[in-house]
Amino acid sequence: MKNIVLAFFALLACYSCMNSAQVAEKEQRERFVRDSIERATFIQDSIESVEFVRDSIAKVEYNKSVITRCESKFSKITDEFSDIVWVRPKSAPKYRTSNAVYCYFGLTNGNANIFRFVYQYYADDWLFIRNMIFNIDGENLTITPRMERDNGYGGMIWEWCDEYVGSVGNVSKEFIEKLAKATSVKVKMNGIQYYNTRTLTSAQINSINDTYEYYLALGGEFK
């Protein structure tokens, strides 16, 4: 009987040792997995940090190149009644008495803001423009800006809009983006009774693209 008891306790001791060894091995495996995950996470975070820094440097360099390319193409006009400096393409007409399409924006304390879109119609017949359909590389986009009107000597008339670009207003950021990157743009101006069409020149499209990129390079955002 005594031998049986001793054998039982010996067997129990062996089982306990085996169980302890299995527990230790399991804990070791789990620790190895945790360590591996932590190392992989650290490596991934390091890669993403390097990529972020690299992308940030590339963006800064790109913005510098855009500013260098564009700054000579624009005039800066200080508004004497506010702290805004208006940045306009030198190619944009000074008056409404000409056909034109262009964009401009404001600078406040050196920060770009208030991006605007201008369209001017100059002719000897009124259209009383209600909306405009832009065929941009085959895609039709309609805008309904608030039009102003005037006339002068010689029977000439002019209709124009000067619209804020953003989520609030009649001209969206998406419209300007597509217009800036277009290769071909035609415009149908729908009036009360009549309509007229125009084809934007490559110079006009390039000017809008320059203004758009210049605005972004100076930190501008569309809200």
C-alpha positions as a Markdown table, in Angstrom:
| # | Residue | x | y | z |
|---|---|---|---|---|
| 1 | Met | 0.0 | 0.0 | 0.0 |
| 2 | Lys | 2.8 | 2.4 | 0.9 |
| 3 | Asn | 4.5 | 1.7 | -2.4 |
| 4 | Ile | 1.3 | 2.6 | -4.2 |
| 5 | Val | 0.9 | 5.9 | -2.4 |
| 6 | Leu | 4.5 | 6.8 | -3.2 |
| 7 | Ala | 4.0 | 5.9 | -6.8 |
| 8 | Phe | 0.9 | 8.1 | -6.9 |
| 9 | Phe | 2.6 | 11.1 | -5.5 |
| 10 | Ala | 5.6 | 10.5 | -7.8 |
| 11 | Leu | 3.2 | 10.4 | -10.8 |
| 12 | Leu | 1.4 | 13.5 | -9.5 |
| 13 | Ala | 4.8 | 15.3 | -9.2 |
| 14 | Cys | 5.7 | 14.3 | -12.8 |
| 15 | Tyr | 2.3 | 15.5 | -14.1 |
| 16 | Ser | 2.7 | 18.8 | -12.2 |
| 17 | Cys | 6.2 | 19.3 | -13.7 |
| 18 | Met | 4.9 | 18.5 | -17.2 |
| 19 | Asn | 2.0 | 20.9 | -16.7 |
| 20 | Ser | 4.3 | 23.6 | -15.5 |
| 21 | Ala | 6.5 | 23.1 | -18.4 |
| 22 | Gln | 3.6 | 23.3 | -20.8 |
| 23 | Val | 2.3 | 26.5 | -19.1 |
| 24 | Ala | 5.8 | 28.0 | -19.4 |
| 25 | Glu | 6.1 | 27.0 | -23.0 |
| 26 | Lys | 2.6 | 28.5 | -23.7 |
| 27 | Glu | 3.6 | 31.8 | -22.0 |
| 28 | Gln | 6.8 | 31.9 | -24.0 |
| 29 | Arg | 4.9 | 31.4 | -27.2 |
| 30 | Glu | 2.4 | 34.2 | -26.3 |
| 31 | Arg | 5.3 | 36.5 | -25.3 |
| 32 | Phe | 7.0 | 35.8 | -28.6 |
| 33 | Val | 3.8 | 36.6 | -30.6 |
| 34 | Arg | 3.3 | 39.8 | -28.6 |
| 35 | Asp | 6.9 | 40.9 | -29.1 |
| 36 | Ser | 6.7 | 40.1 | -32.9 |
| 37 | Ile | 3.5 | 42.1 | -33.2 |
| 38 | Glu | 5.1 | 45.0 | -31.3 |
| 39 | Arg | 8.2 | 44.9 | -33.5 |
| 40 | Ala | 6.0 | 44.7 | -36.7 |
| 41 | Thr | 3.9 | 47.7 | -35.5 |
| 42 | Phe | 7.0 | 49.7 | -34.7 |
| 43 | Ile | 8.5 | 49.0 | -38.1 |
| 44 | Gln | 5.2 | 49.9 | -39.8 |
| 45 | Asp | 4.9 | 53.1 | -37.8 |
| 46 | Ser | 8.5 | 54.0 | -38.7 |
| 47 | Ile | 7.9 | 53.4 | -42.4 |
| 48 | Glu | 4.7 | 55.5 | -42.3 |
| 49 | Ser | 6.6 | 58.3 | -40.5 |
| 50 | Val | 9.4 | 58.3 | -43.1 |
| 51 | Glu | 6.8 | 58.3 | -45.9 |
| 52 | Phe | 4.9 | 61.2 | -44.2 |
| 53 | Val | 8.1 | 63.2 | -43.8 |
| 54 | Arg | 9.1 | 62.4 | -47.4 |
| 55 | Asp | 5.7 | 63.4 | -48.7 |
| 56 | Ser | 5.7 | 66.6 | -46.7 |
| 57 | Ile | 9.1 | 67.6 | -48.1 |
| 58 | Ala | 7.9 | 66.8 | -51.6 |
| 59 | Lys | 4.8 | 68.9 | -51.0 |
| 60 | Val | 6.8 | 71.8 | -49.7 |
| 61 | Glu | 9.2 | 71.6 | -52.7 |
| 62 | Tyr | 6.3 | 71.4 | -55.1 |
| 63 | Asn | 4.6 | 74.4 | -53.5 |
| 64 | Lys | 7.8 | 76.4 | -53.8 |
| 65 | Ser | 8.0 | 75.6 | -57.5 |
| 66 | Val | 4.4 | 76.6 | -58.1 |
| 67 | Ile | 4.9 | 79.9 | -56.2 |
| 68 | Thr | 8.1 | 80.6 | -58.2 |
| 69 | Arg | 6.3 | 79.8 | -61.5 |
| 70 | Cys | 3.2 | 81.8 | -60.8 |
| 71 | Glu | 4.1 | 84.9 | -58.7 |
| 72 | Ser | 5.3 | 86.9 | -61.8 |
| 73 | Lys | 1.9 | 86.2 | -63.5 |
| 74 | Phe | -0.2 | 87.9 | -60.8 |
| 75 | Ser | -0.7 | 91.4 | -59.4 |
| 76 | Lys | -1.3 | 92.1 | -55.8 |
| 77 | Ile | -3.7 | 94.9 | -55.0 |
| 78 | Thr | -4.2 | 96.1 | -51.4 |
| 79 | Asp | -7.7 | 96.9 | -50.3 |
| 80 | Glu | -7.4 | 100.2 | -48.5 |
| 81 | Phe | -10.6 | 99.5 | -46.5 |
| 82 | Ser | -9.6 | 96.1 | -45.2 |
| 83 | Asp | -6.6 | 93.9 | -44.5 |
| 84 | Ile | -7.1 | 91.9 | -47.7 |
| 85 | Val | -4.6 | 91.8 | -50.5 |
| 86 | Trp | -6.3 | 90.7 | -53.8 |
| 87 | Val | -4.2 | 88.5 | -56.0 |
| 88 | Arg | -5.4 | 88.7 | -59.7 |
| 89 | Pro | -3.9 | 87.4 | -62.9 |
| 90 | Lys | -2.2 | 90.1 | -64.9 |
| 91 | Ser | -4.0 | 88.9 | -68.0 |
| 92 | Ala | -7.4 | 89.6 | -66.4 |
| 93 | Pro | -9.1 | 92.8 | -67.7 |
| 94 | Lys | -9.4 | 95.7 | -65.4 |
| 95 | Tyr | -13.0 | 96.5 | -66.5 |
| 96 | Arg | -16.2 | 94.6 | -67.3 |
| 97 | Thr | -16.3 | 95.9 | -70.8 |
| 98 | Ser | -14.7 | 92.8 | -72.4 |
| 99 | Asn | -15.3 | 89.0 | -72.7 |
| 100 | Ala | -13.3 | 87.2 | -70.0 |
| 101 | Val | -13.2 | 84.3 | -67.6 |
| 102 | Tyr | -10.7 | 84.1 | -64.8 |
| 103 | Cys | -10.3 | 83.5 | -61.0 |
| 104 | Tyr | -8.6 | 85.4 | -58.3 |
| 105 | Phe | -8.2 | 85.2 | -54.5 |
| 106 | Gly | -7.4 | 87.2 | -51.4 |
| 107 | Leu | -4.5 | 87.2 | -48.9 |
| 108 | Thr | -5.1 | 87.9 | -45.3 |
| 109 | Asn | -1.9 | 88.2 | -43.2 |
| 110 | Gly | -0.1 | 86.2 | -45.9 |
| 111 | Asn | -2.7 | 83.4 | -45.8 |
| 112 | Ala | -4.7 | 82.6 | -49.0 |
| 113 | Asn | -8.4 | 82.7 | -48.8 |
| 114 | Ile | -11.6 | 83.9 | -50.5 |
| 115 | Phe | -11.2 | 82.2 | -53.9 |
| 116 | Arg | -13.5 | 83.8 | -56.5 |
| 117 | Phe | -14.7 | 83.0 | -60.1 |
| 118 | Val | -15.4 | 85.7 | -62.7 |
| 119 | Tyr | -17.3 | 85.4 | -66.0 |
| 120 | Gln | -17.9 | 88.4 | -68.3 |
| 121 | Tyr | -20.1 | 88.6 | -71.3 |
| 122 | Tyr | -19.7 | 91.7 | -73.6 |
| 123 | Ala | -21.8 | 92.2 | -76.7 |
| 124 | Asp | -24.4 | 94.4 | -78.4 |
| 125 | Asp | -27.4 | 92.2 | -77.5 |
| 126 | Trp | -28.7 | 91.4 | -74.0 |
| 127 | Leu | -29.0 | 87.8 | -73.0 |
| 128 | Phe | -30.1 | 88.3 | -69.4 |
| 129 | Ile | -28.1 | 85.2 | -68.5 |
| 130 | Arg | -30.0 | 82.8 | -66.2 |
| 131 | Asn | -27.4 | 80.0 | -66.1 |
| 132 | Met | -24.3 | 78.7 | -67.9 |
| 133 | Ile | -23.6 | 75.1 | -69.1 |
| 134 | Phe | -19.9 | 74.3 | -69.2 |
| 135 | Asn | -18.9 | 71.4 | -71.4 |
| 136 | Ile | -15.6 | 70.4 | -69.7 |
| 137 | Asp | -13.9 | 67.6 | -71.7 |
| 138 | Gly | -17.3 | 66.2 | -72.7 |
| 139 | Glu | -18.9 | 66.5 | -69.2 |
| 140 | Asn | -21.7 | 69.1 | -68.8 |
| 141 | Leu | -21.7 | 71.1 | -65.6 |
| 142 | Thr | -24.3 | 73.8 | -64.9 |
| 143 | Ile | -23.8 | 76.8 | -62.7 |
| 144 | Thr | -26.3 | 79.5 | -61.8 |
| 145 | Pro | -24.4 | 82.5 | -60.7 |
| 146 | Arg | -25.8 | 85.8 | -59.6 |
| 147 | Met | -25.4 | 88.0 | -62.7 |
| 148 | Glu | -24.9 | 91.8 | -62.8 |
| 149 | Arg | -25.7 | 93.9 | -65.8 |
| 150 | Asp | -24.8 | 97.3 | -67.3 |
| 151 | Asn | -24.6 | 99.1 | -70.6 |
| 152 | Gly | -22.8 | 102.0 | -72.2 |
| 153 | Tyr | -22.4 | 104.2 | -75.2 |
| 154 | Gly | -22.5 | 102.7 | -78.6 |
| 155 | Gly | -25.2 | 100.2 | -77.7 |
| 156 | Met | -22.8 | 97.8 | -76.0 |
| 157 | Ile | -23.9 | 95.8 | -73.0 |
| 158 | Trp | -22.1 | 93.7 | -70.4 |
| 159 | Glu | -23.3 | 91.0 | -68.0 |
| 160 | Trp | -21.0 | 89.4 | -65.4 |
| 161 | Cys | -20.7 | 87.5 | -62.2 |
| 162 | Asp | -18.1 | 87.6 | -59.5 |
| 163 | Glu | -18.8 | 84.5 | -57.3 |
| 164 | Tyr | -17.3 | 83.1 | -54.1 |
| 165 | Val | -16.1 | 79.5 | -54.6 |
| 166 | Gly | -17.0 | 77.0 | -51.9 |
| 167 | Ser | -19.6 | 74.8 | -50.4 |
| 168 | Val | -21.8 | 77.8 | -49.8 |
| 169 | Gly | -22.5 | 79.7 | -53.0 |
| 170 | Asn | -23.3 | 79.1 | -56.7 |
| 171 | Val | -19.8 | 77.8 | -57.8 |
| 172 | Ser | -18.3 | 74.7 | -56.2 |
| 173 | Lys | -14.7 | 73.6 | -55.6 |
| 174 | Glu | -15.3 | 70.6 | -57.8 |
| 175 | Phe | -16.3 | 72.8 | -60.7 |
| 176 | Ile | -13.1 | 74.9 | -60.4 |
| 177 | Glu | -11.0 | 71.8 | -60.1 |
| 178 | Lys | -12.4 | 70.3 | -63.3 |
| 179 | Leu | -12.1 | 73.7 | -65.1 |
| 180 | Ala | -8.5 | 74.1 | -64.0 |
| 181 | Lys | -7.5 | 70.7 | -65.3 |
| 182 | Ala | -9.5 | 70.7 | -68.5 |
| 183 | Thr | -8.1 | 70.5 | -72.0 |
| 184 | Ser | -11.3 | 71.6 | -73.8 |
| 185 | Val | -14.1 | 73.9 | -72.4 |
| 186 | Lys | -17.2 | 75.3 | -74.2 |
| 187 | Val | -19.8 | 77.5 | -72.5 |
| 188 | Lys | -23.4 | 77.9 | -73.3 |
| 189 | Met | -25.0 | 81.0 | -71.8 |
| 190 | Asn | -28.7 | 80.5 | -71.4 |
| 191 | Gly | -30.6 | 83.8 | -71.4 |
| 192 | Ile | -34.3 | 84.6 | -70.9 |
| 193 | Gln | -35.1 | 84.2 | -74.6 |
| 194 | Tyr | -31.7 | 83.6 | -76.3 |
| 195 | Tyr | -28.4 | 81.9 | -75.7 |
| 196 | Asn | -24.8 | 82.3 | -76.8 |
| 197 | Thr | -21.8 | 80.1 | -76.8 |
| 198 | Arg | -18.1 | 80.6 | -76.2 |
| 199 | Thr | -15.0 | 78.4 | -76.3 |
| 200 | Leu | -12.4 | 79.1 | -73.7 |
| 201 | Thr | -8.9 | 79.6 | -75.0 |
| 202 | Ser | -6.0 | 77.6 | -73.8 |
| 203 | Ala | -4.6 | 80.8 | -72.2 |
| 204 | Gln | -7.8 | 81.2 | -70.2 |
| 205 | Ile | -7.8 | 77.6 | -69.0 |
| 206 | Asn | -4.1 | 77.8 | -68.1 |
| 207 | Ser | -4.7 | 81.1 | -66.2 |
| 208 | Ile | -7.5 | 79.4 | -64.1 |
| 209 | Asn | -5.1 | 76.4 | -63.4 |
| 210 | Asp | -2.3 | 78.8 | -62.4 |
| 211 | Thr | -4.7 | 80.6 | -60.0 |
| 212 | Tyr | -6.0 | 77.4 | -58.5 |
| 213 | Glu | -2.5 | 75.9 | -57.9 |
| 214 | Tyr | -1.1 | 79.2 | -56.7 |
| 215 | Tyr | -3.9 | 79.5 | -54.2 |
| 216 | Leu | -3.3 | 76.0 | -52.8 |
| 217 | Ala | 0.5 | 76.5 | -52.7 |
| 218 | Leu | -0.1 | 79.6 | -50.5 |
| 219 | Gly | -2.1 | 77.5 | -48.1 |
| 220 | Gly | -5.6 | 78.2 | -49.4 |
| 221 | Glu | -8.5 | 76.0 | -48.7 |
| 222 | Phe | -12.1 | 75.7 | -50.0 |
| 223 | Lys | -14.8 | 75.8 | -47.3 |
